[in-house]
Amino acid sequence: MRITKLTALAAAGLFTLSIAACGSDSDAGGGTEAAAPAPTTMASSAPAMMAGANFGPGCSAVPTDESNPGSFASMAKVPVATAASGNPVLSTLVAAVKQAGLVDSLNTAPDLTVFAPANSAFDKIPAADLKKVLADKKTLTSILTYHVVAGKLTPEQLAGTHKTLEGESLSVEGSGEDFKVDGQSAVVCGNVQTANANVYIIDTVLMPK
């Protein structure tokens, strides 16, 4: 499936629109007109990623229709929690964020990098254990904030050690289009733009040490 890739110019324009138009979860999937992204090309072997370019096999599961609230173009217009709420790949994460009461905190933060577990990542957790975590707000908040880093990290900045909002640090190894977080969770769709965050969709839920 062909994936729409935003250029830096289009992403900047959409960011400006989002600041004026969004402020709550109800904005996801709204009628805001999207600026038409200019076509981009990128060699898959190039080590440096273009600004706004998505990468990874998991990106094929993201809707391509720009009118869909879960598409890359629509996600770029709204803050991160609202953007995730429109994406079918992240529905379990969205439920967890709402349960922890973190929607407003994530939406109003100025610049973030979010390692967002896909639904398949939560499926790896035994159902009884997941239910227990969802019912424990303190533990759930600790786990979710461990997936968030201050600042918008580009793919070129991703490798290294980064302090999370939970307080501990996580590590990222790799380059180009191949990254692993804490040595266990692979980035399956990277550099997803939202109004206030760069999102890297991962295949395993991260746990604070």
C-alpha positions as CSV (number, residue, x, y, z in Angstrom):
1,M,0.0,0.0,0.0
2,R,1.4,3.4,-0.9
3,I,1.9,5.7,2.1
4,T,1.6,9.5,1.9
5,K,4.9,11.1,3.0
6,L,4.8,14.7,4.2
7,T,7.5,17.1,3.3
8,A,8.9,19.5,5.9
9,L,6.9,22.3,4.3
10,A,3.6,20.5,4.4
11,A,4.2,19.4,8.0
12,A,5.0,22.9,9.1
13,G,1.8,24.2,7.5
14,L,-0.3,21.5,9.1
15,F,1.3,22.3,12.5
16,T,0.2,25.9,12.1
17,L,-3.3,24.9,11.3
18,S,-3.5,22.5,14.3
19,I,-2.5,25.2,16.8
20,A,-5.4,27.3,15.7
21,A,-7.9,24.6,15.3
22,C,-7.5,21.9,18.0
23,G,-7.6,21.8,21.7
24,S,-9.6,18.6,22.7
25,D,-10.2,15.1,21.6
26,S,-13.3,16.1,19.6
27,D,-11.0,17.7,17.0
28,A,-9.9,14.3,15.7
29,G,-11.5,13.6,12.3
30,G,-12.9,17.2,12.1
31,G,-13.5,19.1,9.0
32,T,-10.2,21.0,8.9
33,E,-9.0,21.2,5.3
34,A,-5.6,19.6,4.8
35,A,-2.9,21.3,2.7
36,A,-1.9,19.2,-0.2
37,P,1.5,17.6,0.5
38,A,4.1,18.0,-2.2
39,P,5.4,14.7,-3.6
40,T,8.6,13.3,-2.1
41,T,11.1,10.7,-3.1
42,M,13.5,8.8,-0.8
43,A,15.9,6.1,-1.4
44,S,15.3,3.3,1.1
45,S,19.0,2.7,1.5
46,A,19.8,6.3,2.5
47,P,20.9,6.5,6.1
48,A,19.4,10.0,6.7
49,M,15.6,10.3,6.7
50,M,13.9,13.3,5.2
51,A,11.9,15.5,7.5
52,G,8.3,14.2,7.7
53,A,9.1,10.9,5.9
54,N,7.5,7.8,7.5
55,F,9.3,4.5,7.5
56,G,8.8,0.9,8.5
57,P,6.6,-2.1,7.5
58,G,4.0,-1.2,10.1
59,C,3.1,2.0,8.2
60,S,1.2,0.0,5.7
61,A,-1.5,-0.5,8.4
62,V,-2.1,3.3,8.7
63,P,-5.0,4.6,6.6
64,T,-3.9,6.4,3.5
65,D,-7.1,8.4,2.8
66,E,-6.2,11.9,3.9
67,S,-9.8,12.5,5.1
68,N,-9.5,9.6,7.6
69,P,-8.6,10.9,11.1
70,G,-6.1,8.1,11.4
71,S,-4.1,9.0,8.3
72,F,-0.6,10.5,8.4
73,A,-2.0,13.8,7.0
74,S,-4.8,14.0,9.6
75,M,-2.6,13.1,12.5
76,A,-0.1,15.9,11.6
77,K,-2.9,18.5,12.2
78,V,-3.7,17.6,15.8
79,P,-1.9,17.0,19.1
80,V,-0.6,13.5,19.9
81,A,-3.3,12.0,22.1
82,T,-6.0,13.2,19.7
83,A,-4.0,12.0,16.7
84,A,-3.7,8.5,18.2
85,S,-7.4,8.4,18.9
86,G,-8.1,8.4,15.2
87,N,-5.6,5.7,14.3
88,P,-7.0,2.1,14.4
89,V,-3.4,0.8,15.0
90,L,-3.3,2.5,18.4
91,S,-6.8,1.9,19.9
92,T,-5.5,-0.1,22.9
93,L,-2.9,2.6,23.7
94,V,-5.6,5.3,23.5
95,A,-7.8,3.4,25.9
96,A,-4.9,3.1,28.4
97,V,-4.1,6.9,28.0
98,K,-7.7,7.8,28.8
99,Q,-7.8,5.4,31.7
100,A,-4.6,7.0,33.2
101,G,-6.0,10.5,32.6
102,L,-3.1,11.6,30.5
103,V,-5.0,12.9,27.4
104,D,-4.8,16.6,28.3
105,S,-1.2,16.3,29.6
106,L,0.0,14.8,26.3
107,N,-2.0,17.1,24.1
108,T,-0.8,20.3,25.8
109,A,2.9,19.4,26.1
110,P,5.0,21.6,23.7
111,D,7.3,19.0,22.0
112,L,7.4,15.3,22.7
113,T,8.7,12.0,21.2
114,V,6.2,9.1,21.9
115,F,7.1,5.5,21.5
116,A,3.6,4.2,20.9
117,P,2.9,0.5,21.3
118,A,0.7,-0.9,18.5
119,N,-2.3,-3.0,19.4
120,S,-0.3,-6.1,18.6
121,A,2.2,-5.0,21.4
122,F,-0.5,-5.1,24.0
123,D,-1.7,-8.5,22.6
124,K,1.6,-9.9,23.8
125,I,0.6,-9.2,27.4
126,P,-1.5,-11.9,29.1
127,A,-5.1,-10.7,29.3
128,A,-5.3,-11.0,33.1
129,D,-2.1,-9.0,33.5
130,L,-3.2,-6.3,31.2
131,K,-6.5,-6.0,33.0
132,K,-4.7,-5.7,36.3
133,V,-2.4,-2.9,34.9
134,L,-5.3,-1.0,33.4
135,A,-7.0,-1.1,36.8
136,D,-4.0,0.3,38.6
137,K,-3.7,4.0,37.7
138,K,-0.4,4.6,39.3
139,T,1.3,1.6,37.6
140,L,-0.4,2.4,34.3
141,T,0.8,6.1,34.4
142,S,4.3,5.0,35.2
143,I,4.4,2.6,32.2
144,L,2.8,5.1,29.8
145,T,5.0,8.0,30.7
146,Y,8.1,5.7,30.3
147,H,7.1,5.7,26.6
148,V,7.4,9.5,26.3
149,V,10.5,11.7,25.9
150,A,10.7,15.5,26.0
151,G,11.6,17.0,22.6
152,K,10.8,16.0,19.0
153,L,13.5,13.5,18.1
154,T,14.1,13.0,14.4
155,P,15.3,9.6,13.1
156,E,18.9,11.0,13.0
157,Q,18.6,11.9,16.7
158,L,16.8,8.7,17.8
159,A,19.8,6.5,18.7
160,G,21.1,7.1,22.2
161,T,19.9,7.3,25.8
162,H,16.9,9.5,26.5
163,K,15.3,10.5,29.8
164,T,11.6,9.7,29.9
165,L,8.8,11.6,31.5
166,E,8.5,8.7,34.0
167,G,12.0,9.7,35.2
168,E,14.1,6.7,34.1
169,S,16.0,6.6,30.8
170,L,15.4,4.3,27.8
171,S,17.9,3.5,25.1
172,V,17.5,3.3,21.4
173,E,19.9,1.5,19.1
174,G,20.0,1.5,15.3
175,S,20.0,3.9,12.3
176,G,18.3,4.6,9.0
177,E,15.0,2.7,9.2
178,D,16.0,0.0,11.7
179,F,15.7,0.9,15.4
180,K,15.2,-1.0,18.6
181,V,14.1,0.5,21.9
182,D,15.5,-1.0,25.1
183,G,16.9,-3.8,23.1
184,Q,13.5,-5.5,22.7
185,S,10.9,-3.3,21.0
186,A,11.3,-2.7,17.2
187,V,10.1,0.5,15.6
188,V,7.6,-0.7,13.0
189,C,6.4,2.7,11.8
190,G,8.6,5.7,12.5
191,N,8.7,9.5,12.3
192,V,4.9,9.9,12.4
193,Q,4.2,13.6,12.7
194,T,1.6,15.1,15.0
195,A,1.2,18.8,15.9
196,N,3.2,18.5,19.1
197,A,5.1,15.2,18.8
198,N,7.0,12.8,16.7
199,V,5.6,9.3,17.1
200,Y,7.5,6.0,16.7
201,I,5.1,3.0,16.7
202,I,6.7,0.0,18.4
203,D,5.9,-3.7,18.6
204,T,6.4,-4.4,22.3
205,V,5.2,-2.5,25.4
206,L,8.2,-1.0,27.3
207,M,8.5,-1.5,31.1
208,P,10.3,0.8,33.5
209,K,13.3,-1.0,35.0
